[in-house]
Amino acid sequence: MSKSNEGSIALMRHAILGLIVLLVSVIPARADMMLLMLDQAGCEWCEIWDEEIGVAYHLTEEGIEAPLQRADIYGDLPSGVKLERRVNFTPTFVLLKAGREIGRLEGYAGEDFFYPMLNRLLAKARADDQ
């Protein structure tokens, strides 16, 4: 590899690292928030969510603010999580703050509805900080 190419690659790495640092710095840190997705084997709507949203959720502002954790509807909940009521449908998305349920989205109505509804829950969680 020529010195010119090595220099270009190094410059590109620095630019990408700078962009990542910038993006992370403008997104509020909410390490105590989590989006819990309750699903089950054979859930067709869970598979559609995976294809439409799940592949990139972790890269979105919402995904950074409220990282996704999955649990089986019939299995154990993650440690420290307490739900306000039983989950009856899959997928069900529960926004948690410090293990406490802020709200939930039951079912999946498509990508055009998922983010606006999730953003309402995130706004409610942020308002609780005030």
WOKALIN-V163871 format. One record per residue. N is the residue number from 1. PHI is phi as a letter, one per 40 degrees, with the letter a starting at -180 (999 if undefined). PSI is psi in whole degrees, -180 to 180 (none if undefined). OMEGA is omega in degrees with one decimal (none if undefined). Layout:
N;PHI;PSI;OMEGA / N;PHI;PSI;OMEGA
This chain:
1;999;137;-178.2 / 2;c;160;178.9 / 3;c;-34;179.5 / 4;c;-45;178.7 / 5;c;-42;178.5 / 6;c;-41;178.1 / 7;c;-40;178.7 / 8;c;-41;179.7 / 9;c;-44;179.4 / 10;c;-42;178.7 / 11;c;-42;179.6 / 12;c;-42;178.3 / 13;c;-43;178.9 / 14;c;-40;179.4 / 15;c;-42;179.6 / 16;c;-45;177.8 / 17;d;-42;177.6 / 18;c;-41;178.9 / 19;c;-42;178.6 / 20;c;-45;179.2 / 21;c;-42;179.4 / 22;c;-47;-179.5 / 23;c;-44;-179.4 / 24;c;-34;-177.2 / 25;c;-24;-178.4 / 26;c;-9;178.6 / 27;c;127;-178.4 / 28;d;138;178.3 / 29;c;122;-179.6 / 30;b;62;-176.7 / 31;c;-19;-178.2 / 32;c;-1;179.2 / 33;b;148;-179.7 / 34;a;144;171.4 / 35;b;113;-179.9 / 36;c;120;176.7 / 37;b;119;176.2 / 38;c;124;-177.2 / 39;b;-175;177.3 / 40;a;158;178.7 / 41;d;137;177.3 / 42;g;6;-179.4 / 43;c;107;-177.4 / 44;c;-41;-179.2 / 45;c;-28;174.3 / 46;c;-42;178.9 / 47;c;-39;177.7 / 48;c;-42;176.6 / 49;d;-43;178.8 / 50;d;-44;-178.0 / 51;c;-41;-174.1 / 52;c;-35;-173.0 / 53;b;-47;-170.0 / 54;d;-34;-176.9 / 55;c;-26;-176.7 / 56;b;1;-175.8 / 57;d;-43;-176.8 / 58;c;-15;179.8 / 59;c;-10;-176.9 / 60;c;163;175.3 / 61;d;-41;180.0 / 62;c;-42;-179.4 / 63;c;-29;176.7 / 64;c;-40;-179.4 / 65;c;-38;-179.3 / 66;b;84;-178.7 / 67;d;148;-178.5 / 68;c;136;168.6 / 69;b;139;-178.1 / 70;b;151;174.6 / 71;a;148;176.7 / 72;c;138;-177.9 / 73;d;-28;-178.3 / 74;b;0;-177.7 / 75;c;-171;179.0 / 76;c;147;173.8 / 77;c;156;175.0 / 78;d;153;-179.4 / 79;d;134;176.8 / 80;g;1;-178.5 / 81;c;131;176.0 / 82;b;122;178.9 / 83;c;150;-179.6 / 84;c;-29;178.1 / 85;a;168;-178.0 / 86;c;148;174.9 / 87;c;128;-176.4 / 88;b;-19;-173.8 / 89;b;151;172.6 / 90;b;142;-4.3 / 91;c;151;168.1 / 92;b;131;-179.6 / 93;b;122;-178.1 / 94;b;120;174.7 / 95;c;124;-177.6 / 96;b;141;174.4 / 97;b;117;-175.7 / 98;f;38;177.9 / 99;g;-4;-178.2 / 100;c;135;-179.2 / 101;c;126;175.2 / 102;c;-38;-179.8 / 103;i;175;-177.4 / 104;a;155;173.4 / 105;b;119;-179.3 / 106;b;123;-177.6 / 107;g;-180;178.7 / 108;b;116;-176.0 / 109;b;10;179.4 / 110;h;161;-174.8 / 111;c;-26;179.5 / 112;c;-20;-179.1 / 113;b;-27;-173.8 / 114;d;-56;-175.5 / 115;c;-43;176.2 / 116;d;-41;179.7 / 117;c;-41;177.6 / 118;c;-40;180.0 / 119;c;-31;173.9 / 120;c;-42;177.9 / 121;c;-41;178.4 / 122;c;-40;177.6 / 123;c;-40;177.6 / 124;c;-43;178.6 / 125;c;-41;178.5 / 126;c;-38;179.6 / 127;c;-32;177.4 / 128;c;-24;178.9 / 129;c;-24;-173.9 / 130;c;none;none
